[in-house]
C-alpha cells in the first residue's frame, strides 16, 4: 500500500506523458517556516520559499547535524561521562 494519492498522481503523469520528480518539504531550519523548505534529491539542492535561502544538500546536512548536536549535547555529554561509573 503506497501513499494516499499515489495512484492518482501516477494516472495524471501518464495522462500528461510526464515523469514525476520527487521533492521533500520540511520546516525551514533558518526561518522556521512550516513546510517552507524544499529538498530536491535529483539536483542535490534545497531552497526556502520564504527566506529565499538556497544551497546544496551537503551544506544543509552540516547545518542539521550541528542543530542535532546542540539539541542533544547534554544527553551526549551525560552518556560520555557515565556518572556513577568509577574506573
KEMAR-806476 format. One record per residue: residue in three letters; x, y, z of N, C-alpha, C, O, CB in turn. Coordinates in Angstrom, 1 decimal, always signed. Glycine has a CB too. Example, Ala and Ser with C-alpha at 12.3 -4.5 7.8 and 13.67 -1.06 7.14 Angstrom:
BEGIN
<residuo: Ala, n.east: +13.2, n.north: -5.7, n.up: +7.8, ca.east: +12.3, ca.north: -4.5, ca.up: +7.8, c.east: +13.2, c.north: -3.3, c.up: +7.8, o.east: +14.2, o.north: -3.3, o.up: +8.5, cb.east: +11.3, cb.north: -4.5, cb.up: +9.0> .
<residuo: Ser, n.east: +12.8, n.north: -2.2, n.up: +7.1, ca.east: +13.7, ca.north: -1.1, ca.up: +7.1, c.east: +12.9, c.north: +0.0, c.up: +7.9, o.east: +13.4, o.north: +1.1, o.up: +8.0, cb.east: +14.1, cb.north: -0.6, cb.up: +5.7> .
//
This chain:
BEGIN
<residuo: Unk, n.east: +0.8, n.north: -1.2, n.up: +0.0, ca.east: +0.0, ca.north: +0.0, ca.up: +0.0, c.east: +0.9, c.north: +1.2, c.up: +0.0, o.east: +1.7, o.north: +1.4, o.up: +0.9, cb.east: -1.0, cb.north: +0.0, cb.up: +1.2> .
<residuo: Unk, n.east: +0.7, n.north: +2.1, n.up: -1.0, ca.east: +1.5, ca.north: +3.3, ca.up: -1.1, c.east: +0.9, c.north: +4.5, c.up: -0.3, o.east: +0.0, o.north: +4.3, o.up: +0.5, cb.east: +1.7, cb.north: +3.7, cb.up: -2.5> .
<residuo: Unk, n.east: +1.5, n.north: +5.6, n.up: -0.6, ca.east: +1.0, ca.north: +6.9, ca.up: +0.0, c.east: -0.4, c.north: +7.2, c.up: -0.6, o.east: -0.7, o.north: +6.9, o.up: -1.7, cb.east: +2.0, cb.north: +8.0, cb.up: -0.2> .
<residuo: Unk, n.east: -1.2, n.north: +7.9, n.up: +0.2, ca.east: -2.5, ca.north: +8.3, ca.up: -0.3, c.east: -2.3, c.north: +9.2, c.up: -1.6, o.east: -1.5, o.north: +10.1, o.up: -1.5, cb.east: -3.3, cb.north: +9.1, cb.up: +0.7> .
<residuo: Unk, n.east: -3.1, n.north: +9.0, n.up: -2.6, ca.east: -3.0, ca.north: +9.8, ca.up: -3.8, c.east: -2.0, c.north: +9.4, c.up: -4.8, o.east: -1.9, o.north: +9.9, o.up: -5.9, cb.east: -2.7, cb.north: +11.2, cb.up: -3.4> .
<residuo: Unk, n.east: -1.2, n.north: +8.3, n.up: -4.5, ca.east: -0.1, ca.north: +7.8, ca.up: -5.4, c.east: -0.7, c.north: +7.4, c.up: -6.7, o.east: -0.2, o.north: +7.6, o.up: -7.8, cb.east: +0.7, cb.north: +6.7, cb.up: -4.7> .
<residuo: Unk, n.east: -1.8, n.north: +6.6, n.up: -6.6, ca.east: -2.4, ca.north: +6.1, ca.up: -7.8, c.east: -2.9, c.north: +7.3, c.up: -8.7, o.east: -2.7, o.north: +7.2, o.up: -9.9, cb.east: -3.6, cb.north: +5.2, cb.up: -7.5> .
<residuo: Unk, n.east: -3.5, n.north: +8.3, n.up: -8.1, ca.east: -4.0, ca.north: +9.4, ca.up: -8.9, c.east: -2.8, c.north: +10.2, c.up: -9.5, o.east: -2.9, o.north: +10.6, o.up: -10.7, cb.east: -4.8, cb.north: +10.4, cb.up: -8.0> .
<residuo: Unk, n.east: -1.8, n.north: +10.4, n.up: -8.8, ca.east: -0.6, ca.north: +11.0, ca.up: -9.3, c.east: +0.0, c.north: +10.3, c.up: -10.5, o.east: +0.4, o.north: +10.8, o.up: -11.5, cb.east: +0.5, cb.north: +11.2, cb.up: -8.2> .
<residuo: Unk, n.east: +0.1, n.north: +8.9, n.up: -10.4, ca.east: +0.6, ca.north: +8.1, ca.up: -11.5, c.east: -0.3, c.north: +8.3, c.up: -12.7, o.east: +0.2, o.north: +8.4, o.up: -13.8, cb.east: +0.6, cb.north: +6.6, cb.up: -11.0> .
<residuo: Unk, n.east: -1.6, n.north: +8.2, n.up: -12.5, ca.east: -2.5, ca.north: +8.4, ca.up: -13.7, c.east: -2.4, c.north: +9.8, c.up: -14.3, o.east: -2.5, o.north: +9.9, o.up: -15.5, cb.east: -4.0, cb.north: +8.2, cb.up: -13.2> .
<residuo: Unk, n.east: -2.3, n.north: +10.8, n.up: -13.5, ca.east: -2.1, ca.north: +12.2, ca.up: -14.0, c.east: -0.8, c.north: +12.3, c.up: -14.8, o.east: -0.8, o.north: +12.8, o.up: -15.9, cb.east: -2.0, cb.north: +13.2, cb.up: -12.9> .
<residuo: Unk, n.east: +0.3, n.north: +11.7, n.up: -14.3, ca.east: +1.6, ca.north: +11.8, ca.up: -15.0, c.east: +1.5, c.north: +11.0, c.up: -16.3, o.east: +2.0, o.north: +11.4, o.up: -17.4, cb.east: +2.7, cb.north: +11.2, cb.up: -14.2> .
<residuo: Unk, n.east: +0.8, n.north: +9.8, n.up: -16.3, ca.east: +0.7, ca.north: +9.0, ca.up: -17.5, c.east: -0.2, c.north: +9.8, c.up: -18.6, o.east: +0.1, o.north: +9.8, o.up: -19.7, cb.east: +0.0, cb.north: +7.7, cb.up: -17.2> .
<residuo: Unk, n.east: -1.2, n.north: +10.4, n.up: -18.1, ca.east: -2.1, ca.north: +11.2, ca.up: -19.0, c.east: -1.4, c.north: +12.4, c.up: -19.6, o.east: -1.7, o.north: +12.8, o.up: -20.8, cb.east: -3.3, cb.north: +11.7, cb.up: -18.2> .
<residuo: Unk, n.east: -0.5, n.north: +13.0, n.up: -18.8, ca.east: +0.2, ca.north: +14.2, ca.up: -19.3, c.east: +1.5, c.north: +13.8, c.up: -20.0, o.east: +2.2, o.north: +14.6, o.up: -20.6, cb.east: +0.5, cb.north: +15.1, cb.up: -18.2> .
<residuo: Unk, n.east: +1.8, n.north: +12.5, n.up: -20.0, ca.east: +3.1, ca.north: +12.0, ca.up: -20.6, c.east: +4.3, c.north: +12.7, c.up: -20.0, o.east: +5.2, o.north: +13.1, o.up: -20.7, cb.east: +3.0, cb.north: +12.1, cb.up: -22.1> .
<residuo: Unk, n.east: +4.3, n.north: +12.8, n.up: -18.7, ca.east: +5.5, ca.north: +13.4, ca.up: -18.0, c.east: +6.0, c.north: +12.4, c.up: -16.9, o.east: +5.3, o.north: +11.5, o.up: -16.4, cb.east: +5.1, cb.north: +14.7, cb.up: -17.3> .
<residuo: Unk, n.east: +7.3, n.north: +12.6, n.up: -16.5, ca.east: +7.9, ca.north: +11.8, ca.up: -15.5, c.east: +7.9, c.north: +12.6, c.up: -14.2, o.east: +8.4, o.north: +13.7, o.up: -14.2, cb.east: +9.3, cb.north: +11.3, cb.up: -15.9> .
<residuo: Unk, n.east: +7.3, n.north: +12.1, n.up: -13.1, ca.east: +7.3, ca.north: +12.8, ca.up: -11.9, c.east: +8.7, c.north: +13.0, c.up: -11.3, o.east: +9.6, o.north: +12.1, o.up: -11.5, cb.east: +6.4, cb.north: +12.1, cb.up: -10.9> .
<residuo: Unk, n.east: +8.9, n.north: +14.0, n.up: -10.5, ca.east: +10.1, ca.north: +14.3, ca.up: -9.8, c.east: +9.8, c.north: +14.4, c.up: -8.3, o.east: +8.9, o.north: +15.1, o.up: -7.9, cb.east: +10.9, cb.north: +15.5, cb.up: -10.4> .
<residuo: Unk, n.east: +10.6, n.north: +13.7, n.up: -7.5, ca.east: +10.3, ca.north: +13.8, ca.up: -6.0, c.east: +10.9, c.north: +15.0, c.up: -5.4, o.east: +12.1, o.north: +15.3, o.up: -5.7, cb.east: +10.9, cb.north: +12.5, cb.up: -5.4> .
<residuo: Unk, n.east: +10.1, n.north: +15.7, n.up: -4.6, ca.east: +10.6, ca.north: +16.8, ca.up: -3.8, c.east: +10.1, c.north: +16.5, c.up: -2.3, o.east: +9.1, o.north: +15.9, o.up: -2.1, cb.east: +10.0, cb.north: +18.2, cb.up: -4.3> .
<residuo: Unk, n.east: +10.9, n.north: +16.9, n.up: -1.4, ca.east: +10.6, ca.north: +16.7, ca.up: +0.0, c.east: +10.4, c.north: +18.1, c.up: +0.7, o.east: +11.3, o.north: +18.9, o.up: +0.5, cb.east: +11.7, cb.north: +15.9, cb.up: +0.8> .
<residuo: Unk, n.east: +9.3, n.north: +18.3, n.up: +1.3, ca.east: +9.1, ca.north: +19.6, ca.up: +2.0, c.east: +9.3, c.north: +19.4, c.up: +3.5, o.east: +8.7, o.north: +18.5, o.up: +4.1, cb.east: +7.7, cb.north: +20.2, cb.up: +1.7> .
<residuo: Unk, n.east: +10.1, n.north: +20.3, n.up: +4.1, ca.east: +10.3, ca.north: +20.3, ca.up: +5.6, c.east: +10.2, c.north: +21.7, c.up: +6.1, o.east: +10.2, o.north: +22.7, o.up: +5.4, cb.east: +11.7, cb.north: +19.7, cb.up: +5.9> .
<residuo: Unk, n.east: +10.1, n.north: +21.8, n.up: +7.5, ca.east: +10.2, ca.north: +23.2, ca.up: +8.1, c.east: +11.6, c.north: +23.7, c.up: +7.8, o.east: +12.6, o.north: +23.0, o.up: +7.9, cb.east: +9.9, cb.north: +23.1, cb.up: +9.6> .
<residuo: Unk, n.east: +11.6, n.north: +25.0, n.up: +7.5, ca.east: +12.9, ca.north: +25.6, ca.up: +7.2, c.east: +13.7, c.north: +25.8, c.up: +8.5, o.east: +13.2, o.north: +26.4, o.up: +9.5, cb.east: +12.8, cb.north: +27.0, cb.up: +6.5> .
<residuo: Unk, n.east: +15.0, n.north: +25.3, n.up: +8.6, ca.east: +15.7, ca.north: +25.4, ca.up: +9.8, c.east: +16.3, c.north: +26.9, c.up: +10.0, o.east: +16.7, o.north: +27.2, o.up: +11.1, cb.east: +16.9, cb.north: +24.5, cb.up: +9.8> .
<residuo: Unk, n.east: +16.2, n.north: +27.7, n.up: +9.0, ca.east: +16.7, ca.north: +29.1, ca.up: +9.1, c.east: +15.6, c.north: +30.0, c.up: +9.6, o.east: +15.7, o.north: +30.7, o.up: +10.5, cb.east: +17.2, cb.north: +29.5, cb.up: +7.8> .
<residuo: Unk, n.east: +14.4, n.north: +30.0, n.up: +8.9, ca.east: +13.4, ca.north: +31.0, ca.up: +9.2, c.east: +12.2, c.north: +30.3, c.up: +9.9, o.east: +11.3, o.north: +30.9, o.up: +10.4, cb.east: +12.8, cb.north: +31.6, cb.up: +7.9> .
<residuo: Unk, n.east: +12.3, n.north: +28.9, n.up: +10.1, ca.east: +11.3, ca.north: +28.1, ca.up: +10.8, c.east: +9.9, c.north: +28.1, c.up: +10.2, o.east: +8.9, o.north: +27.8, o.up: +10.9, cb.east: +11.2, cb.north: +28.6, cb.up: +12.2> .
<residuo: Unk, n.east: +9.8, n.north: +28.5, n.up: +8.9, ca.east: +8.5, ca.north: +28.5, ca.up: +8.2, c.east: +8.1, c.north: +27.0, c.up: +8.0, o.east: +8.9, o.north: +26.2, o.up: +7.5, cb.east: +8.6, cb.north: +29.2, cb.up: +6.8> .
<residuo: Unk, n.east: +6.9, n.north: +26.6, n.up: +8.5, ca.east: +6.5, ca.north: +25.2, ca.up: +8.3, c.east: +6.4, c.north: +24.9, c.up: +6.8, o.east: +5.7, o.north: +25.6, o.up: +6.1, cb.east: +5.1, cb.north: +25.0, cb.up: +9.0> .
<residuo: Unk, n.east: +6.9, n.north: +23.8, n.up: +6.5, ca.east: +7.0, ca.north: +23.3, ca.up: +5.1, c.east: +7.5, c.north: +24.3, c.up: +4.1, o.east: +7.1, o.north: +24.4, o.up: +3.0, cb.east: +5.5, cb.north: +22.8, cb.up: +4.7> .
<residuo: Unk, n.east: +8.4, n.north: +25.2, n.up: +4.6, ca.east: +8.9, ca.north: +26.3, ca.up: +3.8, c.east: +10.1, c.north: +25.9, c.up: +3.0, o.east: +10.4, o.north: +26.5, o.up: +2.0, cb.east: +9.2, cb.north: +27.4, cb.up: +4.6> .
<residuo: Unk, n.east: +10.8, n.north: +24.8, n.up: +3.3, ca.east: +12.0, ca.north: +24.4, ca.up: +2.6, c.east: +11.7, c.north: +23.2, c.up: +1.7, o.east: +11.0, o.north: +22.2, o.up: +2.2, cb.east: +13.1, cb.north: +24.1, cb.up: +3.6> .
<residuo: Unk, n.east: +12.2, n.north: +23.2, n.up: +0.5, ca.east: +12.0, ca.north: +22.1, ca.up: -0.4, c.east: +13.4, c.north: +21.5, c.up: -0.7, o.east: +14.3, o.north: +22.2, o.up: -1.0, cb.east: +11.3, cb.north: +22.6, cb.up: -1.7> .
<residuo: Unk, n.east: +13.4, n.north: +20.2, n.up: -0.6, ca.east: +14.7, ca.north: +19.4, ca.up: -0.9, c.east: +14.5, c.north: +18.7, c.up: -2.2, o.east: +13.5, o.north: +18.0, o.up: -2.4, cb.east: +15.0, cb.north: +18.4, cb.up: +0.3> .
<residuo: Unk, n.east: +15.5, n.north: +18.8, n.up: -3.1, ca.east: +15.4, ca.north: +18.2, ca.up: -4.4, c.east: +16.6, c.north: +17.1, c.up: -4.4, o.east: +17.7, o.north: +17.5, o.up: -4.7, cb.east: +15.5, cb.north: +19.2, cb.up: -5.6> .
<residuo: Unk, n.east: +16.2, n.north: +15.9, n.up: -4.3, ca.east: +17.3, ca.north: +14.8, ca.up: -4.3, c.east: +18.0, c.north: +14.6, c.up: -5.6, o.east: +19.1, o.north: +14.2, o.up: -5.7, cb.east: +16.7, cb.north: +13.5, cb.up: -3.8> .
<residuo: Unk, n.east: +17.3, n.north: +14.9, n.up: -6.7, ca.east: +17.8, ca.north: +14.8, ca.up: -8.0, c.east: +18.9, c.north: +15.8, c.up: -8.3, o.east: +20.0, o.north: +15.4, o.up: -8.7, cb.east: +16.7, cb.north: +14.9, cb.up: -9.1> .
<residuo: Unk, n.east: +18.6, n.north: +17.1, n.up: -8.0, ca.east: +19.6, ca.north: +18.1, ca.up: -8.2, c.east: +20.6, c.north: +18.3, c.up: -7.0, o.east: +21.6, o.north: +18.9, o.up: -7.1, cb.east: +18.9, cb.north: +19.4, cb.up: -8.4> .
<residuo: Unk, n.east: +20.2, n.north: +17.7, n.up: -5.9, ca.east: +21.1, ca.north: +17.8, ca.up: -4.7, c.east: +21.1, c.north: +19.2, c.up: -4.1, o.east: +22.1, o.north: +19.6, o.up: -3.6, cb.east: +22.5, cb.north: +17.4, cb.up: -5.0> .
<residuo: Unk, n.east: +19.9, n.north: +19.9, n.up: -4.2, ca.east: +19.8, ca.north: +21.2, ca.up: -3.7, c.east: +18.6, c.north: +21.4, c.up: -2.8, o.east: +17.7, o.north: +20.6, o.up: -2.8, cb.east: +19.7, cb.north: +22.2, cb.up: -4.9> .
<residuo: Unk, n.east: +18.6, n.north: +22.5, n.up: -2.1, ca.east: +17.5, ca.north: +22.9, ca.up: -1.2, c.east: +17.2, c.north: +24.4, c.up: -1.4, o.east: +18.1, o.north: +25.1, o.up: -1.9, cb.east: +17.7, cb.north: +22.6, cb.up: +0.3> .
<residuo: Unk, n.east: +16.0, n.north: +24.8, n.up: -1.1, ca.east: +15.7, ca.north: +26.2, ca.up: -1.1, c.east: +14.4, c.north: +26.5, c.up: -0.2, o.east: +13.6, o.north: +25.6, o.up: -0.1, cb.east: +15.4, cb.north: +26.8, cb.up: -2.6> .
<residuo: Unk, n.east: +14.4, n.north: +27.7, n.up: +0.4, ca.east: +13.3, ca.north: +28.1, ca.up: +1.2, c.east: +12.5, c.north: +29.1, c.up: +0.5, o.east: +13.0, o.north: +30.0, o.up: -0.1, cb.east: +13.8, cb.north: +28.7, cb.up: +2.5> .
<residuo: Unk, n.east: +11.2, n.north: +28.8, n.up: +0.4, ca.east: +10.2, ca.north: +29.7, ca.up: -0.3, c.east: +10.1, c.north: +31.1, c.up: +0.4, o.east: +9.9, o.north: +32.1, o.up: -0.3, cb.east: +8.8, cb.north: +29.1, cb.up: -0.3> .
<residuo: Unk, n.east: +10.3, n.north: +31.2, n.up: +1.7, ca.east: +10.1, ca.north: +32.4, ca.up: +2.4, c.east: +11.3, c.north: +33.2, c.up: +2.6, o.east: +11.3, o.north: +34.4, o.up: +2.4, cb.east: +9.4, cb.north: +32.1, cb.up: +3.8> .
<residuo: Unk, n.east: +12.4, n.north: +32.6, n.up: +3.0, ca.east: +13.7, ca.north: +33.3, ca.up: +3.3, c.east: +14.6, c.north: +33.3, c.up: +2.1, o.east: +15.6, o.north: +34.0, o.up: +2.1, cb.east: +14.4, cb.north: +32.7, cb.up: +4.4> .
<residuo: Unk, n.east: +14.2, n.north: +32.7, n.up: +1.0, ca.east: +15.0, ca.north: +32.6, ca.up: -0.2, c.east: +16.4, c.north: +32.0, c.up: +0.0, o.east: +17.3, o.north: +32.3, o.up: -0.7, cb.east: +15.1, cb.north: +33.9, cb.up: -0.9> .
<residuo: Unk, n.east: +16.6, n.north: +31.2, n.up: +1.1, ca.east: +17.8, ca.north: +30.6, ca.up: +1.3, c.east: +17.9, c.north: +29.4, c.up: +0.4, o.east: +17.0, o.north: +28.6, o.up: +0.3, cb.east: +17.9, cb.north: +30.2, cb.up: +2.8> .
<residuo: Unk, n.east: +19.1, n.north: +29.2, n.up: -0.2, ca.east: +19.3, ca.north: +28.0, ca.up: -1.1, c.east: +20.7, c.north: +27.5, c.up: -0.9, o.east: +21.6, o.north: +28.3, o.up: -0.5, cb.east: +19.0, cb.north: +28.4, cb.up: -2.5> .
<residuo: Unk, n.east: +21.0, n.north: +26.3, n.up: -1.3, ca.east: +22.3, ca.north: +25.7, ca.up: -1.3, c.east: +22.2, c.north: +24.2, c.up: -1.6, o.east: +21.3, o.north: +23.7, o.up: -2.2, cb.east: +22.9, cb.north: +25.9, cb.up: +0.0> .
<residuo: Unk, n.east: +23.3, n.north: +23.5, n.up: -1.3, ca.east: +23.4, ca.north: +22.1, ca.up: -1.6, c.east: +22.9, c.north: +21.3, c.up: -0.4, o.east: +22.9, o.north: +21.8, o.up: +0.8, cb.east: +24.9, cb.north: +21.7, cb.up: -1.9> .
<residuo: Unk, n.east: +22.5, n.north: +20.1, n.up: -0.7, ca.east: +22.0, ca.north: +19.2, ca.up: +0.4, c.east: +23.1, c.north: +18.9, c.up: +1.4, o.east: +22.9, o.north: +18.7, o.up: +2.6, cb.east: +21.4, cb.north: +17.9, cb.up: -0.1> .
<residuo: Unk, n.east: +24.4, n.north: +18.8, n.up: +0.9, ca.east: +25.5, ca.north: +18.5, ca.up: +1.8, c.east: +25.7, c.north: +19.7, c.up: +2.8, o.east: +26.0, o.north: +19.4, o.up: +3.9, cb.east: +26.8, cb.north: +18.4, cb.up: +0.9> .
<residuo: Unk, n.east: +25.5, n.north: +20.9, n.up: +2.3, ca.east: +25.6, ca.north: +22.1, ca.up: +3.2, c.east: +24.5, c.north: +22.0, c.up: +4.3, o.east: +24.8, o.north: +22.3, o.up: +5.5, cb.east: +25.6, cb.north: +23.4, cb.up: +2.5> .
<residuo: Unk, n.east: +23.3, n.north: +21.7, n.up: +3.9, ca.east: +22.2, ca.north: +21.6, ca.up: +4.8, c.east: +22.4, c.north: +20.5, c.up: +5.8, o.east: +22.0, o.north: +20.6, o.up: +6.9, cb.east: +20.9, cb.north: +21.4, cb.up: +4.0> .
<residuo: Unk, n.east: +23.0, n.north: +19.4, n.up: +5.3, ca.east: +23.3, ca.north: +18.3, ca.up: +6.3, c.east: +24.2, c.north: +18.7, c.up: +7.4, o.east: +24.0, o.north: +18.3, o.up: +8.5, cb.east: +23.9, cb.north: +17.1, cb.up: +5.5> .
<residuo: Unk, n.east: +25.2, n.north: +19.5, n.up: +7.1, ca.east: +26.1, ca.north: +20.0, ca.up: +8.1, c.east: +25.3, c.north: +20.9, c.up: +9.1, o.east: +25.6, o.north: +20.8, o.up: +10.3, cb.east: +27.3, cb.north: +20.8, cb.up: +7.5> .
<residuo: Unk, n.east: +24.4, n.north: +21.7, n.up: +8.6, ca.east: +23.6, ca.north: +22.6, ca.up: +9.5, c.east: +22.7, c.north: +21.7, c.up: +10.4, o.east: +22.6, o.north: +21.9, o.up: +11.6, cb.east: +22.8, cb.north: +23.5, cb.up: +8.7> .
<residuo: Unk, n.east: +22.1, n.north: +20.7, n.up: +9.8, ca.east: +21.2, ca.north: +19.8, ca.up: +10.5, c.east: +22.0, c.north: +19.0, c.up: +11.6, o.east: +21.5, o.north: +18.8, o.up: +12.7, cb.east: +20.5, cb.north: +18.8, cb.up: +9.6> .
<residuo: Unk, n.east: +23.2, n.north: +18.6, n.up: +11.3, ca.east: +24.0, ca.north: +17.8, ca.up: +12.2, c.east: +24.3, c.north: +18.7, c.up: +13.4, o.east: +24.3, o.north: +18.3, o.up: +14.6, cb.east: +25.3, cb.north: +17.3, cb.up: +11.6> .
<residuo: Unk, n.east: +24.7, n.north: +20.0, n.up: +13.1, ca.east: +25.0, ca.north: +20.9, ca.up: +14.2, c.east: +23.8, c.north: +21.2, c.up: +15.1, o.east: +24.0, o.north: +21.3, o.up: +16.3, cb.east: +25.5, cb.north: +22.2, cb.up: +13.6> .
<residuo: Unk, n.east: +22.7, n.north: +21.4, n.up: +14.5, ca.east: +21.4, ca.north: +21.6, ca.up: +15.3, c.east: +21.1, c.north: +20.4, c.up: +16.1, o.east: +20.7, o.north: +20.5, o.up: +17.3, cb.east: +20.3, cb.north: +21.9, cb.up: +14.3> .
<residuo: Unk, n.east: +21.3, n.north: +19.2, n.up: +15.6, ca.east: +21.1, ca.north: +18.0, ca.up: +16.3, c.east: +22.0, c.north: +17.9, c.up: +17.5, o.east: +21.6, o.north: +17.6, o.up: +18.6, cb.east: +21.2, cb.north: +16.7, cb.up: +15.4> .
<residuo: Unk, n.east: +23.3, n.north: +18.2, n.up: +17.3, ca.east: +24.3, ca.north: +18.1, ca.up: +18.4, c.east: +24.0, c.north: +19.1, c.up: +19.5, o.east: +24.1, o.north: +18.9, o.up: +20.7, cb.east: +25.7, cb.north: +18.3, cb.up: +17.9> .
<residuo: Unk, n.east: +23.5, n.north: +20.3, n.up: +19.1, ca.east: +23.2, ca.north: +21.4, ca.up: +20.1, c.east: +22.0, c.north: +20.9, c.up: +20.9, o.east: +21.9, o.north: +21.1, o.up: +22.1, cb.east: +22.9, cb.north: +22.7, cb.up: +19.4> .
<residuo: Unk, n.east: +21.0, n.north: +20.3, n.up: +20.2, ca.east: +19.7, ca.north: +19.9, ca.up: +20.9, c.east: +20.0, c.north: +18.7, c.up: +21.9, o.east: +19.5, o.north: +18.7, o.up: +23.0, cb.east: +18.7, cb.north: +19.4, cb.up: +19.9> .
<residuo: Unk, n.east: +21.0, n.north: +17.9, n.up: +21.5, ca.east: +21.2, ca.north: +16.7, ca.up: +22.3, c.east: +22.6, c.north: +16.7, c.up: +23.0, o.east: +23.0, o.north: +15.6, o.up: +23.4, cb.east: +21.1, cb.north: +15.4, cb.up: +21.4> .
<residuo: Unk, n.east: +23.2, n.north: +17.8, n.up: +23.0, ca.east: +24.5, ca.north: +17.9, ca.up: +23.6, c.east: +24.6, c.north: +17.5, c.up: +25.1, o.east: +25.5, o.north: +16.7, o.up: +25.5, cb.east: +25.0, cb.north: +19.3, cb.up: +23.5> .
<residuo: Unk, n.east: +23.6, n.north: +17.9, n.up: +25.9, ca.east: +23.6, ca.north: +17.5, ca.up: +27.3, c.east: +23.5, c.north: +16.0, c.up: +27.4, o.east: +24.2, o.north: +15.4, o.up: +28.2, cb.east: +22.4, cb.north: +18.1, cb.up: +28.1> .
<residuo: Unk, n.east: +22.6, n.north: +15.3, n.up: +26.7, ca.east: +22.5, ca.north: +13.9, ca.up: +26.7, c.east: +23.8, c.north: +13.2, c.up: +26.3, o.east: +24.2, o.north: +12.2, o.up: +26.9, cb.east: +21.3, cb.north: +13.4, cb.up: +25.9> .
<residuo: Unk, n.east: +24.4, n.north: +13.7, n.up: +25.3, ca.east: +25.6, ca.north: +13.2, ca.up: +24.7, c.east: +26.7, c.north: +13.3, c.up: +25.8, o.east: +27.5, o.north: +12.3, o.up: +26.0, cb.east: +26.1, cb.north: +13.9, cb.up: +23.4> .
<residuo: Unk, n.east: +26.9, n.north: +14.4, n.up: +26.4, ca.east: +27.9, ca.north: +14.6, ca.up: +27.5, c.east: +27.6, c.north: +13.6, c.up: +28.6, o.east: +28.5, o.north: +13.0, o.up: +29.2, cb.east: +27.9, cb.north: +16.0, cb.up: +28.0> .
<residuo: Unk, n.east: +26.4, n.north: +13.5, n.up: +29.0, ca.east: +26.0, ca.north: +12.6, ca.up: +30.1, c.east: +26.4, c.north: +11.1, c.up: +29.7, o.east: +26.9, o.north: +10.4, o.up: +30.6, cb.east: +24.5, cb.north: +12.7, cb.up: +30.4> .
<residuo: Unk, n.east: +26.1, n.north: +10.7, n.up: +28.5, ca.east: +26.4, ca.north: +9.4, ca.up: +28.1, c.east: +28.0, c.north: +9.2, c.up: +28.0, o.east: +28.4, o.north: +8.1, o.up: +28.3, cb.east: +25.8, cb.north: +9.1, cb.up: +26.7> .
<residuo: Unk, n.east: +28.7, n.north: +10.2, n.up: +27.6, ca.east: +30.2, ca.north: +10.1, ca.up: +27.5, c.east: +30.8, c.north: +10.0, c.up: +28.9, o.east: +31.8, o.north: +9.4, o.up: +29.0, cb.east: +30.7, cb.north: +11.2, cb.up: +26.7> .
<residuo: Unk, n.east: +30.3, n.north: +10.8, n.up: +29.9, ca.east: +30.9, ca.north: +10.8, ca.up: +31.2, c.east: +30.5, c.north: +9.6, c.up: +32.1, o.east: +31.2, o.north: +9.2, o.up: +33.0, cb.east: +30.6, cb.north: +12.1, cb.up: +31.9> .
<residuo: Unk, n.east: +29.3, n.north: +9.0, n.up: +31.8, ca.east: +28.8, ca.north: +7.9, ca.up: +32.5, c.east: +28.9, c.north: +8.1, c.up: +34.0, o.east: +29.7, o.north: +7.4, o.up: +34.7, cb.east: +29.6, cb.north: +6.6, cb.up: +32.1> .
<residuo: Unk, n.east: +28.2, n.north: +9.1, n.up: +34.6, ca.east: +28.3, ca.north: +9.3, ca.up: +36.0, c.east: +27.9, c.north: +8.1, c.up: +36.8, o.east: +27.1, o.north: +7.3, o.up: +36.5, cb.east: +27.4, cb.north: +10.5, cb.up: +36.4> .
<residuo: Unk, n.east: +28.7, n.north: +7.9, n.up: +37.9, ca.east: +28.4, ca.north: +6.8, ca.up: +38.8, c.east: +29.3, c.north: +5.6, c.up: +38.4, o.east: +29.3, o.north: +4.6, o.up: +39.2, cb.east: +27.0, cb.north: +6.4, cb.up: +38.8> .
<residuo: Unk, n.east: +30.0, n.north: +5.6, n.up: +37.3, ca.east: +30.8, ca.north: +4.5, ca.up: +36.9, c.east: +32.2, c.north: +4.9, c.up: +37.3, o.east: +32.8, o.north: +5.8, o.up: +36.6, cb.east: +30.7, cb.north: +4.2, cb.up: +35.4> .
<residuo: Unk, n.east: +32.8, n.north: +4.3, n.up: +38.3, ca.east: +34.2, ca.north: +4.5, ca.up: +38.6, c.east: +35.1, c.north: +3.6, c.up: +37.9, o.east: +34.8, o.north: +2.4, o.up: +37.8, cb.east: +34.4, cb.north: +4.3, cb.up: +40.2> .
<residuo: Unk, n.east: +36.1, n.north: +4.1, n.up: +37.3, ca.east: +37.0, ca.north: +3.3, ca.up: +36.5, c.east: +38.4, c.north: +3.4, c.up: +37.1, o.east: +39.3, o.north: +2.8, o.up: +36.6, cb.east: +37.1, cb.north: +3.7, cb.up: +35.1> .
//
